[in-house]
Amino acid sequence: MTAFDENKELHKRAFFQARRTNEIMTGILYGIGYFVLIFLIIMTGYIIINGFRDFYPELLTASDDGILNQLWNTIYLVFWSLLISVPLGIGAGVYLAEYAKPGKFLDFLQISIQALSSLPSIIIGLFGYLVFILMTGMRWNLMAGALVVSIMALPLITTETDQAIRSLPRGYSEGSLALGATHAQTIRKVLIPAAMPQILTGVIMAAGRGFGEAAALLYTAGQSTNISWTNWNLTSSRCPLNPFRPGETLALHIWSMRTIGTVNPHSTEIASFCSAILVIMTFVFSLITRRISDNLVKKNTGGK
Amino acid sequence: MTDSSDRSAQVHNSIKSDKKWQKTYTICGAAIIALTIIIGIFLVYRGSESFTKGGHTLAEFLFSSEWQPLDSPGTFGGKIGSGIYIWGTIITCALGLLITLPFAIGAAIFLTEISPKLGKSLFRPAVEIYVGIPSVVYGWVGMTVLVPWIRDTFHATKGGYSVLAAAIVLAVMIFPTITTVSADAINSVSNDYREAAYGLGSTKWQCIHKVVIPAARSGIFVGVILGLARALGEALAVSMVIGNMRAFPADILSPTISLTTTIASDMGNTSNNGEYNLALWSMALLLFIISMLLIFLIHHISKKGAENA
């Protein structure tokens, strides 16, 4: 064999080897991809089926065996937290998109947003416990929980608002400014309305976070609830609408069903049912945000 | 004359209101910074009392495993060595990350490079939904399905509550985070890179392995850190499966305890300002500092990435 042949042989071998590796790795990646997909589907299916398998009608009542009170607390808590975080978040998002200039302040703001969105929720919950419970001397209350959730909702709304305004065509603000509107008028009358769908996505994501939050509410909203649906005196600690009463939420209910709730013979069924409801909620929220962003893409690309 | 002065007043008002609004927006931004700083200050103030008031050393807190804190307000003299908790957090997070990494990055490659069509229409939305599933739900499934499975399969001593169970729950929980961020990073690699690689005759795998992954490295790294941050801070889901036993785990099938699980279960049962209680706040401070370090790291990497792009 000549040197040339030997070389050719080597190249051929390298070529076949590369092709084999390629086939093997592609196969492995396919395997991983499908494994993960099937795993996720089975897990969700299990959670939902398991939650409804042992369904009994009292689950939908406001008694100790039901979850109606917890569901109401969750909705009410998310409502208050959005009331606080939406204006503040949109304001900060507008600042980022329209006023912020590169520098130390912007750096700090970006780190703060990142921090608020990725600090462990139990840490933010402890901060809430310290400030809203220990320092005010109040007992567990729904408002403290709402304040904590609004801290975690802020970065989501801020980021979405910022991106929404940034992605608007320049013509929007140029047209408005050319008509003699001030910067603030442009923002309020043109940019925010135009960016509304994507801002809404952020708000829904924030609501979703509030629905699923548990660790942060452990020491703020409290692990119990005692509502009387006939009591409409706002100052009473049993009035459903009074935010300054303990207000255990759905997600926390799962947790307390295995700690203080184990005396309840139905605790397993209740926790499984709550899990199923939470997973379905996550799906619904995610479908809505997807719908909104799909419509946005359609609108921006001229209906394609 | 009056008309023009009217108009000038109007313009004046508009400008004034414009300035007012600018101030409002800036205050909103400043509020977020203030909030973060206040959270930090409160945690530092509260978490450092173990050392300032209680006279404990940092070395004792971090490296000792003698845990005998006193539980009445204002009395000190016990031991607050948190080595077991810290080790519990490290071992569960590390193992969880180890389990999830091949799947998360493999899935990210699959849905961007191997099967982008299926990835975009089905895979991606599916994975994104899982980012939003509440962690207690993962904990509940872990407790009712995974723990009995581990008990029966490996004949674990304490009924399946174990490091392994905690690690698997964490792995499932952080998987979507790592996958979505990594997929974004891979997607943003310019197509020129791939074309150049194919033009030189490389196979798909060679292109992925030698060109695309290295180019998307920093983005993937950010995803891994985000996942790690989430794992470190997870309290309830881990608490439901880890067994909460105050001992170093002998193997991955033994139960142990971690920083977050201790805080979650003991904070409400200890007397305020007691040594026990303050030690828990020190653990919270430790978690806060680690998370902030990770956040600075992410900020640094993404800023550098933005400058390079």
Chai-1 contact restraints between the chains, C-beta under 6 A:
chainA,res_idxA,chainB,res_idxB,connection_type,confidence,min_distance_angstrom,max_distance_angstrom,comment,restraint_id
A,A18,B,T203,contact,1.0,0.0,6.0,A-B,restraint_1
A,T21,B,W205,contact,1.0,0.0,6.0,A-B,restraint_2
A,N22,B,T203,contact,1.0,0.0,6.0,A-B,restraint_3
A,N22,B,K204,contact,1.0,0.0,6.0,A-B,restraint_4
A,N22,B,W205,contact,1.0,0.0,6.0,A-B,restraint_5
A,M25,B,W205,contact,1.0,0.0,6.0,A-B,restraint_6
A,L29,B,G106,contact,1.0,0.0,6.0,A-B,restraint_7
A,L29,B,I109,contact,1.0,0.0,6.0,A-B,restraint_8
A,L29,B,F110,contact,1.0,0.0,6.0,A-B,restraint_9
A,L29,B,I114,contact,1.0,0.0,6.0,A-B,restraint_10
A,I32,B,F103,contact,1.0,0.0,6.0,A-B,restraint_11
A,I32,B,G106,contact,1.0,0.0,6.0,A-B,restraint_12
A,I32,B,A107,contact,1.0,0.0,6.0,A-B,restraint_13
A,G33,B,A107,contact,1.0,0.0,6.0,A-B,restraint_14
A,G33,B,F110,contact,1.0,0.0,6.0,A-B,restraint_15
A,V36,B,F103,contact,1.0,0.0,6.0,A-B,restraint_16
A,V36,B,A107,contact,1.0,0.0,6.0,A-B,restraint_17
A,L88,B,C28,contact,1.0,0.0,6.0,A-B,restraint_18
A,G91,B,Y25,contact,1.0,0.0,6.0,A-B,restraint_19
A,G91,B,C28,contact,1.0,0.0,6.0,A-B,restraint_20
A,A92,B,C28,contact,1.0,0.0,6.0,A-B,restraint_21
A,A92,B,G29,contact,1.0,0.0,6.0,A-B,restraint_22
A,A92,B,I32,contact,1.0,0.0,6.0,A-B,restraint_23
A,V94,B,Y25,contact,1.0,0.0,6.0,A-B,restraint_24
A,Y95,B,Y25,contact,1.0,0.0,6.0,A-B,restraint_25
A,Y95,B,T26,contact,1.0,0.0,6.0,A-B,restraint_26
A,Y95,B,C28,contact,1.0,0.0,6.0,A-B,restraint_27
A,Y95,B,G29,contact,1.0,0.0,6.0,A-B,restraint_28
A,Y99,B,Y25,contact,1.0,0.0,6.0,A-B,restraint_29
A,F108,B,I33,contact,1.0,0.0,6.0,A-B,restraint_30
A,L109,B,G29,contact,1.0,0.0,6.0,A-B,restraint_31
A,L109,B,I33,contact,1.0,0.0,6.0,A-B,restraint_32
A,I111,B,H299,contact,1.0,0.0,6.0,A-B,restraint_33
A,S112,B,I32,contact,1.0,0.0,6.0,A-B,restraint_34
A,S112,B,I33,contact,1.0,0.0,6.0,A-B,restraint_35
A,S112,B,T36,contact,1.0,0.0,6.0,A-B,restraint_36
A,Q114,B,I295,contact,1.0,0.0,6.0,A-B,restraint_37
A,Q114,B,H299,contact,1.0,0.0,6.0,A-B,restraint_38
A,A115,B,T36,contact,1.0,0.0,6.0,A-B,restraint_39
A,A115,B,I295,contact,1.0,0.0,6.0,A-B,restraint_40
A,S118,B,A229,contact,1.0,0.0,6.0,A-B,restraint_41
A,S118,B,I295,contact,1.0,0.0,6.0,A-B,restraint_42
A,L119,B,S291,contact,1.0,0.0,6.0,A-B,restraint_43
A,P120,B,G233,contact,1.0,0.0,6.0,A-B,restraint_44
A,P120,B,L287,contact,1.0,0.0,6.0,A-B,restraint_45
A,I122,B,A235,contact,1.0,0.0,6.0,A-B,restraint_46
A,I122,B,T260,contact,1.0,0.0,6.0,A-B,restraint_47
A,I123,B,A284,contact,1.0,0.0,6.0,A-B,restraint_48
A,I123,B,L287,contact,1.0,0.0,6.0,A-B,restraint_49
A,I123,B,F288,contact,1.0,0.0,6.0,A-B,restraint_50
A,L126,B,A284,contact,1.0,0.0,6.0,A-B,restraint_51
A,F127,B,I39,contact,1.0,0.0,6.0,A-B,restraint_52
A,F127,B,F42,contact,1.0,0.0,6.0,A-B,restraint_53
A,L130,B,F42,contact,1.0,0.0,6.0,A-B,restraint_54
A,T182,B,S14,contact,1.0,0.0,6.0,A-B,restraint_55
A,T182,B,D18,contact,1.0,0.0,6.0,A-B,restraint_56
A,H183,B,D18,contact,1.0,0.0,6.0,A-B,restraint_57
A,A184,B,D18,contact,1.0,0.0,6.0,A-B,restraint_58
A,A184,B,W21,contact,1.0,0.0,6.0,A-B,restraint_59
A,G208,B,G132,contact,1.0,0.0,6.0,A-B,restraint_60
A,G212,B,P134,contact,1.0,0.0,6.0,A-B,restraint_61
A,A214,B,V136,contact,1.0,0.0,6.0,A-B,restraint_62
A,A214,B,L236,contact,1.0,0.0,6.0,A-B,restraint_63
A,A215,B,A235,contact,1.0,0.0,6.0,A-B,restraint_64
A,A215,B,L236,contact,1.0,0.0,6.0,A-B,restraint_65
A,Y219,B,M267,contact,1.0,0.0,6.0,A-B,restraint_66
A,A251,B,P134,contact,1.0,0.0,6.0,A-B,restraint_67
A,A251,B,V136,contact,1.0,0.0,6.0,A-B,restraint_68
A,I254,B,V136,contact,1.0,0.0,6.0,A-B,restraint_69
A,I254,B,W140,contact,1.0,0.0,6.0,A-B,restraint_70
A,W255,B,V136,contact,1.0,0.0,6.0,A-B,restraint_71
A,W255,B,L236,contact,1.0,0.0,6.0,A-B,restraint_72
A,A271,B,W140,contact,1.0,0.0,6.0,A-B,restraint_73
A,S275,B,V137,contact,1.0,0.0,6.0,A-B,restraint_74
A,S275,B,W140,contact,1.0,0.0,6.0,A-B,restraint_75
A,L278,B,P134,contact,1.0,0.0,6.0,A-B,restraint_76
A,L278,B,V137,contact,1.0,0.0,6.0,A-B,restraint_77
A,T282,B,G132,contact,1.0,0.0,6.0,A-B,restraint_78
A,T282,B,I133,contact,1.0,0.0,6.0,A-B,restraint_79
A,S286,B,I129,contact,1.0,0.0,6.0,A-B,restraint_80
